[in-house]
């Protein structure tokens, strides 16, 4: 293949496209959409993180402001954990508006993560708000199809292809030249988006931009470049096999409708049908029933905890809890916390396994649908996917468990078993000594592992696109 001829065909596509007055209108509309999506992402990120930071500080101030008190009362007083948005969430909202961002943490009870803008939907059955990523994943493929549907089909209708071939151009040069030209048009619209995203990340409120955030950003940019390359190749291939530009446009619209709208929603609904999940009330009832079977730690006559009491007295060679070297009530509360946390985590892990089974069906379609691949990669590296939500849930639960057990430990050490006339309160400095909740986003390595299939799919589709173009260039006919 001659590089100069490939570049010539790419330039020819650019010139033909920019001569169209419709493109100028399209550019204005796309500019307006990008500006609106960018402002929405910027405003949403700053507003939400400001609110969450404010209430996290309020929760901490409220915790530290408690007076001298019995540690078990503080365990039930509890605190809050808020999930701060990742800087790239201004680019892709993902599931952010459908999952909770705050949870109340207290002893013996795992509360639901609340304060989402919509109820949790693992199927992602809605587009959600307009974001930069939504434009790139849904609108830009349609734009590329529009710009390239007649790249070869129109020239076939006008007998221009016959002239090109007679003048010595090869099909391979025509295919790769047109694909390069269409890809460069996609970059013309894509580059402003990635520049805006980078500037927003740099100037966003909060901590300075980190190397981890830069790495996520670069992976996202590379992934979208591959995605647009695949879409451009598909457009040229469909245009090449279509007899008329009208046939090409209809086929490309059908591809967009099926692979971006119909197939993902159908597979998501099918996954939910195959792997149904209990409602919130059903789930909590199941957990509560299992907890009841293990006994009530607040009931001194409970059979299960009486057995624990007898074993503790025997192990310490004493006859009553008053003679124990530690507070027996604190010990029992710590044992109860272990049991309740274990039961809850077991049921939660089963529920999450069901959610993963639901999503696995749609995820596997990434091998057949590059849109599915880029959708999951975009959400994952923006910190707005289901895995990020679960990561926060696990962090909040670990913090809740540590808080409860720390209060139980203080009770065991500092509260006497014997009832005296003195107060059973301990100094408030212990509340200040316990660290505040700090949310850490998923590491880039973890995301790469989670999205291995999607990344593999994009690379596979990119390679197949080149192979198919080379193969079809040998079989395509002028007429």
Order of alpha helices (4+ residues) and beta strands (2+ residues): alpha-alpha-alpha-beta-beta-beta-alpha-alpha-alpha-alpha-alpha-alpha-alpha-alpha-alpha-alpha-alpha-alpha-alpha-alpha-alpha
